[in-house]
Amino acid sequence: MVLSLTIMKTRPALFFLFLLLPLSLNSCVSFTDKPINALVTASGLEAHTLTDPGLRAFFKINLRQDSSAWPPANWNLTYLMLAAFYYHPDLDVARAELGFAEAGSITAGMRPNPTVSFSPQFDSNALASVSPWTLGWSLNVPIETAGKRGLRLDQAKHQTDAARFKLLNTAWQVRSRVRSAFLAFYVAQTKRYTLQKQAAIQDRLVDLLAHRLSAGAVSQPEVTQSHLTLQQTQLLLAETQREHAEAKVLLASALGLPVQALDGIAFSFDAFSRLPPDKSLGVDRLRRLALINRADILKALAEYDVSQSALQLEIAKQYPDIQMKPGHQWDQGENKWSLGVSLTLPILNQNEGPIAQAEANRKLAAATFLALQNKTMGDIDQTVIGFRMASNKLTIAEALLASRAKQQRAVTAQFNAGETDRLALTSAEAELISIQLARLDTWNRAHQALGLVEDALQRPLNAELDHPSPSNPPRP
């Protein structure tokens, strides 16, 4: 108590310095515990549906319209993509990384706090008429030089840009997986339906040939061959049913949903109704778009800017910061003031090591950027050629299908006129189904090739609607 009274009586400024300390601590952020329960989170994931009110709000924001009919009667590729942007955990991770990078700007902009020290001394040999206490305090005020704070802010800004482009790149990867899974689901569904028709036609063929065998009009090997063909179709149908079930699971996973969330959902496959015209696939134009607009390229460019700022910061660290140290001492009734200055002397090193590392890291970032651009160029050239070849093959398959369909119509007309029998009609129907299956396979390859072009470009060539933003979904 004697000591505190002496401080107040002799140096009020010192008293207020110690008074400010607890006041400053009151503004500190407190810790909030947020435990994660695996059972609770698992239940939450299993509860995801396509009827969630938050998903409806997300639709309203991104489609810029308030649809009174909810959920949509038919889910197309755009709607599924929005659902994936809302639910998929990969985007949650990328958004969290962006938030972390944005918080780094706060750290980069912080100014160093001053420090204060108090050093009382007691002289046990002091005279009776003299206070044995010597009270001293000093303030240490750091001053950054060479614009280090501004360089840290620049570096943090570029890191935030890189995280934002990573989010966009992740969003494209999510969209790509949704499109691929949706295409596989549609192909499996169409193939299953076509094989069911083929099995029914081949079953009729087996019956017709069996009747002809009993009449002696055909041989036993012909009947046996028809049985084998039917059995092969039935096996293929069973395999396709498995593929359809797996495609449904794959689609649900791409959306970030449990597979049961797709039960009873009607789909629209309009996004696969046509292929882009060849004139839209100019290699030079697509290559230029990809080289300057792909999210991963922009991310690599932002990371190069981060390395630039890091190098500038290390160079600035050659210049030492200054420590201003004003102080006061109350010594046996006398006030003694001091003003000190300290700085690190760059004698033994001038930050050469960190500068060399930062310069090497800048070279690495530049090489990584150029390598990614070079790979992108090759991807564009390769995928465009692959798409054109698949598209040309699809044109041939569709011409063949049209020719076979014309023949089948002619056989049907002959049958209706009584000029041919049911066996010929059924055989023509079976041949047409086989051509349809072959055309479906070719069609699938063409749309897969289109997906590879879009992945290389990171841009849809068949634009469905305005591209939604994956940044801020209204989901807690």
N, C-alpha and C positions, 0 to 999 in steps of 0.2 A: 504494500500500500504506500509506503514511504517513497519507493522508487517511482510509482505511477504519478504521485502528487508532484514529485520533483520534475518529471517530464512535462506535466501540464504547466507548471509554474515557470519553467525556464524556456521551453521551446514548444509553443502551441502547434507550430507547423509539423513537428515530429509526431505529436499526438494525433493530429488529423490524418497523417499517413497511415498510422496503424488502425485508425478508425475506418478508413476506406477499404482495408483488406477484407473484413467480413462482409462489407456491403457489396464488394465486387464478386465475392463467392456466391451471393444470393442469386446472381444472374446466370449461374452455371446451369448447363443442361443436366437433367437427372436421368438415370437409367430406367427404362421401362422393360420389364421382362416380357418376352413374347415367345413362350415355349411352343414347340411343334410336336403334335401328337400324331404318330404315324397312322393310327386307327382313324382319327378324325379326318385327316387329309385324304386317306383312301376312300372314306365314305363320301367326301366331297367330290372326288373325281368320279366316283360311280354315279353321282347324282346329276352330272352334266347332261343336259338335254337340248334339243333344238327348239324348245318352247320357253326357254328362260326369259323372264322379263328384261334382264340386263342385256341379253342378246338383241332383243327387240329395240332397246334404246340405242345400241351400237349400230343397228341397221338404219335407224332414223338419222343418226349423225352422218354416216358414211354415204347413204343413198340420197340424203337431202330430201327425204319425203317421209310422211307419216302414213304408213300403210295400215288401213283399218283391219285388213284381213291378216290375222296372225295366228299361227305361223303360216308361211307361204304354202299355197296348195301344191306347188311343185318346186323342188329345190334344184336350181341350176348351178352352173359352175361358179358364178359370181356370189350367189348366196352361200354356197359351201365354203368359198374362200373367205368370206366375212366371218363365218362361224369358226374357221380355223384361226383367223387373226384374233378372235375373241378368246378362244379356249387354249390354243396350243402352248404347252409349257416352254418350248424353245423361245418363243417370243417374250414370255415372261422373264426368262433369263436375260435376253438381249435388252429388254426395257430396264431391268435392274442394273445392268452394266452401264447403260446410258445415265441412269440416275446417279450411279457411283462416280462416273466421269464428271457430271455436272456439279456434284458436291466437291470434286477436286478443285473447281474454280474458287470455291470459298477458301480452301486451304491455301491455294496459290496466292490469293489476295491478302492473306493475313499479314499484318505488320508485327514484328517482334515486340513482345511486351517488355516494358522496363522492369528492372528488379530493384528492390530496396533492401538494404541490410542495416541492422542495428547492433552495435557492439559496445555494451556498457563494460566498464572496468572498475575494479575496486582496489584502492591502495590501502593496504593494511598498516602502512607506516606513516600515513598522513598525520599532520599536526591536528590537534584537537580543534583548532579554530577554522580548519579547512575541510571542506566536504571530501570524503574519501572516494567519491564517485566521479568517474570520467565518462560522459555520455557521448556517443558518437553514432552518426548514421551517414549512409551514402546512397546515392541513387545512380543506377547504371542504365543509361539510355542508349540502346543500340541504334545505329544509323546505317542503313543499307546503302551501298554505293553502286555505281555503274548500271543503274536501272534494272537490278536483279528482280525486283517485284514485278515490273512490267513484262520481263521475259518469262517469268513463271506463269503469269496470266496468259500470255500468248501460247505457251506450251499447253496449258490446261484447256484453252479454247480449241486447239487442234486435236487434243485427246477427246474432247467432247464431240467434235465433228467426226472423228474416226468411230466413236461408239455409235453415233447416229447412223452413219453409213453401214455399220455392222448390223444394226437393227433392220435397215432396209434390205440388206443382203439376206439376213435370216428370214425376213418376210417373203422374199422371192423363193427361197428354198422351200418354205412351207407351202406356198402356192404351187410350186412345181410338183411337190409330192401329192398334193390334193388333186391336181390335174391328172397326173399319172395314175393314181389309184382310181379316180373317177372313170378314166378311159378304160382301165382294166376291168372295172365293175360292169361298164356298159357292154364291152366286148364279150365278157363271160355270159352276161344275161342274154345277149342276142344270139350267141353261139348255142347256148342251152336251148333256147326256143327253136332255133333252126334244126338242131339235132333231134329234138322231139318230133318235129314234122318229118324229118328224114326217117326216123325209126318207124313212125306210123306208116309211111309210104312203103318202106322195105318190108314191113310186116304184111301189108297187102300183097306185095309182090310174092312173098313166100306162099301165101294162100293161093294165089292165082297159079303159080308154078306147080304147087302140090296137086291142084285139080287137073292141070294139064298132064302131070305125070300119071295120074290114075287113068287118064284117057289115052295115054301112050303118045302124047304130042311132044313131050320133052324128055330128056334123059335125066337119070338120077344125079349125075355130076352138076347139072345146071341148078337143080333144087338144092343140093348140098352147098354150092357156092353162094346161093342167095341166103341160106341160113348163116353161113360164115360172115357174110357182109352185114347181116342184121345184128349178129352178136358183136362184131367189131364196132358198129355204131352205138350199141347199147353200152359197151365198155367206154367208148369215147364220151358218151353222154354222162356216165357216172363220173368220169374224170372232170368233165366240164362243170358238173354240179359242185364238185370239190373246189374247183378254181373259182367259181362264183362265190362260194362261202368264204374262201380266203380273201377274195377281192373286197368283200364287204368288211371283213375285219381290218384289212389294210386301209380302206377308206376311213373307217372310224378312227384308226390310229393316226392317220394324217390330219384328221380334224381335231384330235385331242379329246375324243369322246369314247365312252364304252360302246361296244358293238350293239347292245340292246337299244341304244338311243336312235338307231337307224331303222328299227322295226316299225313297219307301217308307214314309212316315209315314201312319198311319190317323188320321182326325179324327172327333171327335164334335161335332155342331152342336146339341146340346141347348139351348144358351143362346139359340137363336133359335126354340125350339119354341113359344113363346107370347109374347103381349104383355101388359103389366101392365093390370089392370082400370082403367076410367076413374075409379073412386072414389079410386084412389091418386094421381091427378093434380090434386088440388086446388091451384089456382094460388096461393092465399094461403099455404098451408102450404109449398109448394115454394119460393115466393119468400123466405119467412122463412128456410128452411133454407139457401138459397143465400147470402143476404145476410150470414149470420153464420158459415157453415161452410166456404165455398169457400177452398181453399188460397191462391189468388192474392189474395183479399180479406184473409185473415189475414196474408199477407205484406205487403200494403200498410199494414195497421194496425201491424205491427211496424216498418215503415220510418217511419211517423209517430212512433212511440215513439223511434226512433233520432234523428229530427230534434228531438224534445223534449229528449232528453238532450244533444244537441249544443248546443242553445240554452242550457241550464243551464250547460254547461261553459264556453261563451264568456262568460256573465255572471260565472261564478266567476273567470275570468281577469282581471277588473277588479282583483281583489285580488292584489297581487304576492306572489310566493314570497319566502321569506327565505333568505339564505345566511349560515350561521354559519361564522366563519373563525378558529378558535383557532390560535395559532402559537407558535413558540419560536425564539430566536436565542441562539447561544453566541458572545459577542463578547469576544474577548481575555480569556477566563477568567470572564466574567460571563454569568449566565443571565438572559435577558430574555424574559418571557412577554407574549403579546398575545391579545386576544379581539376579533375584528372581526365586525361585522354589516353586511350589504349587502342592499339591495332596490331594485327598480325604482320610481322615482317616477312615478305616473300623472299627469303634468302636461300633456304635449303631446297625449296621447290616453288614453282610458279604454276601449280596445278596442271603440269604437263601430262600426267597420266590420264586423269579424267577427260582432258581435252582430246587426247589421242583416241580414247575409247569412244567419245561422242562423235568424233569425225569418222571413225571406222563404222559406227552404227549408222551414220548418215549415208555412207557408201552402201551399206547393206540394204537400207531402206530404198535407196535409188535402184539398186540391182533387183530387188524384189518387185518393185513397181514395173520396171521394164520387162522382167520375166513374165509377169502376169499379163501385161499388154501383148507380149509376143504369143503367149499361149492362147489368149483370146482371139487374136487374129487367125491362128490355126484352127481354133474351134469353129469360128464363123465359116471359114472356107470349107471345112470338112462337113459340117452339119448342113450347109446349104446344098452342097453337092449330093449328100445322102438324101436330103428331102426331095430334090429334083428327080433323082433316080426312082425313089419310092413313089413319087407322084406320077411319073411316066408309067411305071408298072401298074399303078392303080387305074390309069386311063385305059391300058390294054385290058385289064381284068374287067372293067365296066363295059368295054366294047364287046368282050366275049360273053358277058352275062346278058347284055342286050340281045346279042345274036341268038343265044340259047333260049332266052325268053320268047323271042319271035318264033323260033322253031316249036317251042312248047305250045304256043297259041295256035300254030298251024295244026299240030297233032290234035289239040282239043277240038278245033273246028272239024277235022276229019272224023273224029270220034262221034261228035254230035250229028254229023251227016251219015254216020253208019259206014264210013269207008275204012275204019280201022277198029281194032278191038281194045278192050280195057287194059290188057297187058302192055301194049305199046304206049297207051296213055300214061299208065303208072310208071313205066320205064322212063318216059320223057320227064315226068315230074321228079323222079329220083335223080336224073342227070342235072336238072335245073337246080335242085337243092345242093348238089355237090359243087356246082359252079358258084352258087351263092356263098357257100362256106369258104371256097378259095378266095372269092372276092373280099369276104369279111377279113380274112387274114391279111390280104394285101392292103385293105383299107386301114387296118390297125397299124400296120407297119408305117404307112404314110403319116398317120397322126402321131405316132411315136417319134418319127423323124421331125415332124413339125415341133413337137415339144422340145427336142434337142436344140433346134434352131432358136426357139424362144429362151431356153436356158442359157445358150451362148450369148444371146443378146440381152437377157434379163429384161425382156419387154414382150408383152403379148402381141402377136401379129393379127390375131382375131380378137380385137378389143371388145369385151362384153359391155362393160359400163365404166364409169369413172373409176380410176384406181383408188381403192380405199387406203387410208393411212393406218399403219399398224401401231402408231406411237402410243396413243392414250385410250385404251378401251375403258368403258365405264364399268369395270369389274374390280371390286376391292381386292 
